[in-house]
Amino acid sequence: MSLRNVFLLIVCCFLHSSYLISSSTSFEVAEKESDKDNPSCPNAIYSGNGQLLSPGWPNAYGNNENCVYFITAAPGFVIQIHFWSFDTELCCDYLDLFDGPDFSTSPKIARLSGAAVSPATYASSSRWLTMEFTTDPVITRPGFNASYYTTSTAYPCNRDVFISMDALSTLGTEENFQKELQFVANVLLANWTIGHNLTQVVPALMQSDDMISYGFNEIHSLADLQHDVLAYGSKSIKGQRPDALEAVFYLITPRITNQKAYKSGARVGIDRILVLFLSFMPNDNSDLTGSIRYANEIKAEGTTIAIVGMGPNMNVTALSALASGPQYLFTAASYDDLDTNLANGMKQVICAAN
């Protein structure tokens, strides 16, 4: 090869290298400018009411996006999402909506893609909703613009409520037993919206050595719930002497704690509350200590305990140790005090539980 040809080869290689460096630098600058136009995924927690946007909206989202939106509502509320606009690559860019706090175990509400899903509204059945937005390496579109709202769909609030009624001889008379049932069915539960996505109620009856109860998902209407509560009136308190308060908590605990409760229809993400009607006190300090141990086990799994002490000899100090706080303790010195005022106070704390 001549010296001239060697020189030309060197010049050619230099120019080619300069072009590659220049092209690469231009691509990187363009890519960084594109990043500015398409902000990174939010991967954030949203609450209350607000707006949800795909990255870069109203401009096109980026390729290979994987964005997660966590939306949470206050206890007793659910989430609604309304899509004002939606436009993604139909085949390969999609938004998954999950009915719960994550996208790995929560049931999927819908997978949205294309441009034909708006306007549309979707709702959770609990206080949590998760969205995951995924795109492929090619073709981008404007994405989505949505509003989210938190709303209560249930009266008095969206809860799983376990009501344990007292059928023990310490009530004193059969008439007092009937007053307790009438109060629960026709006063406390009046106008409640009952259903899987509304308020779920387990009506349970405590006898001396047994508890009769339903599953959380067995009663689907207020009429059925009231009927089942009043049907307990066919029982008699005669001979139903309580052994110990600890025995009451021993029978309740496996029904209200997570493993059994979930199997019977209790919902993940919905606050659970135990409402316990009692007509007797602990036998002694040992009985109280054992009861507190079970009560703490129930509370440790997130269940709130409200107690209604019935009769003239209630020890407020002892009952306070079992309830989730002083505001969750109610007393009715006379069975005629099982009235609307008491029911209104109870509904307030049921809906304040968290």
SVG drawing of the C-alpha trace seen along z (x, -y; Angstrom):
<svg xmlns="http://www.w3.org/2000/svg" viewBox="-90 -18 94 44">
<polyline fill="none" stroke="black" stroke-width="0.4" points="0.0,0.0 1.4,-3.4 1.9,-6.1 -0.9,-8.2 -3.4,-5.3 -2.3,-4.9 -2.9,-8.6 -6.4,-8.4 -7.3,-5.4 -6.3,-7.2 -8.3,-10.3 -11.3,-8.1 -11.3,-6.3 -10.9,-9.5 -13.9,-11.1 -16.0,-7.9 -15.1,-7.8 -16.0,-11.5 -19.4,-10.8 -20.1,-7.9 -19.1,-9.9 -21.2,-12.9 -24.2,-10.6 -23.9,-8.8 -23.7,-12.1 -26.7,-13.5 -28.7,-10.4 -27.9,-10.6 -28.8,-14.3 -32.1,-13.6 -32.8,-10.8 -32.2,-13.0 -34.5,-15.7 -37.1,-13.0 -36.8,-12.1 -37.6,-15.7 -40.7,-15.4 -41.7,-12.1 -41.2,-12.3 -40.4,-9.1 -43.1,-7.0 -44.8,-8.3 -44.7,-5.0 -46.5,-7.0 -49.3,-6.7 -52.4,-8.8 -55.2,-9.5 -58.4,-11.6 -59.4,-13.0 -57.1,-13.9 -55.7,-13.3 -53.9,-10.3 -51.8,-10.7 -49.7,-8.5 -46.0,-9.7 -45.7,-12.7 -49.4,-13.2 -50.8,-14.9 -47.6,-14.1 -46.8,-10.5 -45.6,-8.2 -42.2,-6.5 -41.2,-3.0 -40.6,-0.3 -42.5,-2.1 -43.5,-0.2 -45.4,-2.5 -47.3,-1.7 -50.0,-3.9 -51.1,-3.1 -54.4,-4.7 -55.8,-4.6 -59.0,-5.8 -59.9,-6.4 -61.4,-3.5 -65.0,-2.9 -64.5,-4.4 -63.9,-2.9 -62.2,-4.3 -63.7,-5.3 -61.6,-6.1 -63.1,-7.9 -61.1,-8.0 -61.6,-11.2 -59.3,-10.0 -57.4,-6.8 -55.3,-6.0 -52.6,-3.4 -51.2,-0.9 -53.9,1.7 -51.8,4.8 -49.0,4.1 -49.4,1.0 -51.9,1.5 -53.1,0.4 -54.0,3.1 -56.4,2.2 -56.2,4.3 -58.8,4.4 -56.4,4.1 -53.1,2.8 -50.8,4.5 -50.6,6.1 -49.3,9.5 -52.1,10.8 -55.1,8.5 -57.8,9.5 -57.7,7.8 -60.6,5.5 -59.7,4.8 -56.9,4.5 -57.4,1.4 -55.7,0.8 -56.5,-0.9 -58.7,-4.0 -62.2,-2.8 -62.4,-2.6 -63.1,-6.2 -65.1,-7.7 -65.4,-4.9 -65.6,-4.5 -64.1,-1.7 -64.4,-1.1 -62.7,0.9 -64.5,3.0 -62.1,1.9 -60.1,-1.1 -57.2,-0.3 -56.8,-0.2 -53.5,0.3 -52.8,-0.5 -49.8,0.8 -49.0,-0.8 -46.8,1.2 -45.5,0.4 -43.4,2.2 -40.3,1.0 -42.1,-0.5 -45.0,-2.8 -46.2,-5.3 -49.5,-7.2 -50.9,-9.9 -51.8,-7.5 -54.5,-8.3 -56.0,-11.1 -58.1,-10.0 -59.7,-11.4 -60.0,-9.4 -62.4,-9.9 -63.0,-8.3 -66.6,-7.7 -68.6,-5.8 -71.0,-3.3 -72.3,-1.9 -74.4,-3.0 -73.2,-3.5 -69.8,-2.7 -67.9,0.0 -67.0,2.4 -66.9,6.1 -68.8,6.1 -69.0,9.1 -71.9,8.6 -71.8,11.0 -75.1,10.9 -75.5,12.2 -77.9,15.1 -76.8,15.8 -78.9,16.1 -77.1,13.0 -79.4,10.9 -81.9,11.5 -85.1,12.1 -86.3,13.4 -87.7,9.9 -84.3,8.4 -83.0,10.9 -85.7,9.9 -84.9,6.2 -81.3,6.8 -82.3,8.6 -84.9,5.9 -82.3,3.2 -79.7,4.9 -82.2,5.8 -84.5,2.7 -82.5,-0.1 -78.7,0.4 -79.0,2.1 -81.8,-0.2 -81.2,-1.3 -77.8,0.4 -76.8,1.3 -75.8,5.0 -73.8,6.8 -70.3,8.0 -69.2,4.5 -71.2,2.6 -71.4,3.5 -71.0,7.1 -72.4,8.3 -72.0,11.5 -74.8,11.9 -73.5,14.3 -75.2,15.5 -73.2,16.4 -74.5,19.2 -72.8,20.7 -70.6,23.2 -71.1,22.4 -71.4,19.6 -73.8,19.7 -72.6,17.6 -72.7,17.1 -69.9,16.4 -69.2,12.8 -70.5,13.6 -73.6,15.5 -76.1,12.7 -76.8,10.5 -79.6,8.1 -80.8,6.1 -84.1,8.0 -82.3,11.3 -80.0,9.9 -82.8,8.6 -84.7,11.8 -81.7,13.9 -81.1,11.7 -84.7,11.8 -84.8,15.6 -82.3,16.0 -85.3,15.0 -86.5,18.7 -83.6,19.5 -83.9,19.3 -81.5,17.8 -82.7,20.3 -79.8,22.4 -77.3,20.5 -74.9,19.6 -71.6,18.1 -68.5,20.0 -66.0,17.2 -65.5,14.1 -62.3,15.7 -64.4,18.5 -66.4,15.9 -63.2,14.6 -61.9,18.1 -65.0,18.9 -64.9,15.6 -61.2,15.3 -60.9,18.1 -64.0,16.7 -62.8,13.1 -59.0,13.5 -57.7,13.5 -57.4,17.1 -61.0,18.1 -62.4,14.7 -61.0,14.6 -62.3,18.1 -65.8,17.0 -65.7,14.0 -64.0,11.2 -62.4,8.7 -58.8,7.7 -58.5,3.9 -61.8,3.4 -61.7,2.5 -63.1,5.2 -64.9,4.5 -66.1,6.8 -69.2,5.5 -69.6,7.5 -72.7,7.3 -72.0,8.4 -74.3,8.9 -71.6,10.1 -68.2,9.3 -65.0,11.3 -65.0,13.7 -61.7,12.4 -58.3,10.9 -57.2,14.2 -60.3,14.3 -59.8,10.7 -56.1,11.3 -57.1,14.3 -59.8,12.2 -57.3,9.4 -54.8,11.9 -57.5,13.0 -58.6,9.4 -55.1,8.4 -54.7,11.2 -57.8,10.0 -56.6,6.4 -53.1,7.4 -54.6,8.6 -56.3,5.2 -59.8,5.8 -61.3,3.1 -63.3,4.2 -66.3,2.3 -68.1,3.4 -71.7,2.8 -72.0,3.6 -75.6,4.3 -77.0,4.1 -76.4,2.1 -73.2,3.7 -70.7,3.0 -67.1,2.5 -66.0,-0.2 -62.3,0.1 -62.3,3.8 -64.3,3.4 -62.0,0.6 -59.1,2.9 -60.9,5.1 -62.2,2.5 -60.0,0.7 -60.2,-2.5 -62.6,-4.4 -64.6,-5.7 -65.3,-2.0 -67.0,-1.3 -70.8,-1.7 -73.0,-0.9 -76.7,-0.5 -77.6,-0.3 -81.2,0.5 -82.3,2.5 -84.5,-0.4 -81.3,-2.4 -80.8,-0.2 -82.1,-3.1 -81.5,-5.3 -79.0,-7.5 -76.8,-4.5 -77.1,-3.2 -76.0,-6.5 -73.0,-6.6 -72.1,-3.0 -72.4,-3.7 -70.0,-6.6 -67.2,-4.5 -67.9,-1.6 -67.2,-4.1 -64.2,-5.6 -62.5,-2.2 -59.1,-1.9"/>
</svg>
